[in-house]
Amino acid sequence: MAATCLAAYWLAMYAFAAVFPKESNMVGAMWAAIGAVFVFRDSRGQAFTAGVGRLRATFLSFALCLIYLMFYPPSAIGMAVVTCASTLVVGILRWPQDAITAAVTTIVLMVLAQLDPASASYQPALRFIDTLLGVAVGLLGMWLSAGLLPMSENQ
């Protein structure tokens, strides 16, 4: 897991090095590493399900934050509004297991937007890309380490 986390961090850190400021790359690297760790589970099936849930919740948060930030400046109240909206939407879509991930993602995105309002319009898209990268690297790491790690019988 540690090597996979490092690989996701390194890829995200340097993939956009020439395009975005170092601070944004560091946040993206952290977010990719979290995505990679998030999918390490007892079986490949559980890892895949966790990855799908992570991407689904992150995409929902990305979309809601983007819509909010198109009309309003980032704020703590906005963070609460979008978090509430994400909770309602996952309930409507019958994805209650994704509520916490969507809420955490929303909080991070809205705080990043408050820290750097100039980047608020592209932060959600970048963090979704970082999550996608992290989940992909994490699933690859799970697959490569299948012979090294004890896994459940439902691999």
C-alpha positions in Angstrom: 0.0 0.0 0.0 2.8 2.4 0.8 4.5 2.0 -2.6 1.1 2.5 -4.3 0.5 5.6 -2.2 3.9 7.0 -3.1 3.4 6.2 -6.8 0.0 8.0 -6.9 1.5 11.0 -5.0 4.5 11.2 -7.4 2.4 10.9 -10.5 0.0 13.6 -9.4 2.7 15.9 -8.2 4.7 15.9 -11.4 2.0 15.2 -14.0 0.8 18.9 -13.9 4.1 20.5 -12.7 4.4 22.8 -15.7 0.8 23.8 -15.8 -0.3 24.6 -12.2 1.4 26.2 -9.1 3.3 23.9 -6.8 0.7 24.3 -4.0 -2.0 23.0 -6.3 0.1 20.1 -7.3 0.9 19.2 -3.7 -2.9 19.2 -2.9 -3.5 17.1 -5.9 -0.7 14.7 -5.0 -2.2 14.3 -1.5 -5.6 13.7 -3.0 -4.3 11.1 -5.4 -2.5 9.3 -2.5 -5.8 9.3 -0.5 -7.6 7.9 -3.5 -5.0 5.1 -3.8 -5.2 4.2 -0.1 -9.0 4.3 -0.2 -9.3 1.3 -2.5 -7.0 -1.1 -0.6 -9.5 -3.7 0.7 -9.6 -7.4 1.6 -10.5 -8.5 -2.0 -10.3 -7.2 -5.5 -14.1 -7.0 -5.7 -14.2 -4.9 -2.5 -11.4 -2.7 -3.9 -13.3 -2.1 -7.2 -16.5 -1.3 -5.3 -14.7 1.1 -3.1 -13.1 2.7 -6.2 -16.4 3.1 -7.9 -17.9 4.6 -4.8 -15.0 7.0 -4.4 -15.3 8.2 -8.0 -19.1 8.5 -7.8 -19.0 10.5 -4.6 -16.2 12.7 -5.9 -17.9 13.3 -9.2 -21.1 14.3 -7.4 -19.2 16.7 -5.1 -17.3 18.1 -8.1 -20.5 18.8 -10.0 -22.3 20.4 -7.0 -19.3 22.5 -6.1 -18.8 23.6 -9.6 -22.4 24.7 -10.0 -22.3 26.5 -6.7 -19.0 28.3 -7.5 -20.3 29.4 -10.9 -22.8 31.6 -9.0 -21.4 32.3 -5.6 -18.1 33.0 -4.0 -16.6 30.2 -1.8 -17.6 30.5 1.9 -18.2 28.4 5.0 -22.0 28.9 4.4 -21.5 27.7 0.8 -19.6 24.6 2.1 -22.6 23.8 4.4 -25.1 24.3 1.5 -23.2 22.1 -0.9 -22.6 19.4 1.8 -26.3 19.4 2.5 -27.1 19.2 -1.2 -24.7 16.3 -1.7 -26.3 14.4 1.2 -29.7 14.9 -0.3 -28.6 13.8 -3.7 -26.9 10.6 -2.6 -30.1 9.8 -0.7 -32.2 10.4 -3.7 -29.9 8.3 -5.9 -29.9 5.5 -3.2 -26.2 5.8 -2.6 -26.2 6.3 1.2 -22.8 4.6 1.5 -21.3 7.6 -0.5 -22.6 10.3 1.7 -19.5 10.7 3.9 -17.1 10.6 1.0 -19.1 13.2 -0.9 -19.3 15.4 2.2 -15.5 15.1 2.9 -14.8 15.9 -0.8 -17.1 18.9 -0.7 -15.5 20.3 2.4 -12.0 19.9 0.9 -13.0 21.5 -2.4 -14.8 24.5 -0.7 -11.9 25.1 1.7 -9.4 25.0 -1.2 -11.7 27.5 -3.1 -11.7 29.8 -0.1 -7.9 29.6 0.3 -7.4 30.5 -3.4 -10.5 32.1 -4.9 -8.7 32.6 -8.2 -8.5 28.8 -8.6 -12.0 28.1 -7.4 -13.4 27.5 -10.9 -10.9 24.7 -11.7 -10.3 23.1 -8.3 -13.2 20.7 -8.5 -12.1 19.4 -11.9 -8.5 19.0 -10.8 -9.4 17.2 -7.6 -11.6 14.8 -9.6 -8.7 14.1 -12.0 -6.4 13.5 -8.9 -9.0 11.1 -7.5 -9.3 9.2 -10.7 -5.5 8.9 -10.9 -5.3 7.8 -7.3 -8.0 5.2 -7.6 -6.5 3.8 -10.8 -3.0 3.6 -9.3 -4.6 2.0 -6.1 -6.4 -0.6 -8.1 -3.3 -1.4 -10.1 -1.3 -1.7 -6.9 -4.0 -4.1 -5.5 -3.7 -6.2 -8.6 0.1 -6.2 -8.6 0.3 -7.1 -4.9 -2.3 -9.8 -5.1 0.3 -12.5 -4.7 2.1 -10.7 -1.9 -0.9 -9.7 0.4 -3.2 -12.1 2.1 -6.7 -11.5 0.6 -10.1 -13.0 1.4 -11.4 -15.9 -0.6 -13.6 -13.5 -2.6 -10.7 -12.0 -4.6 
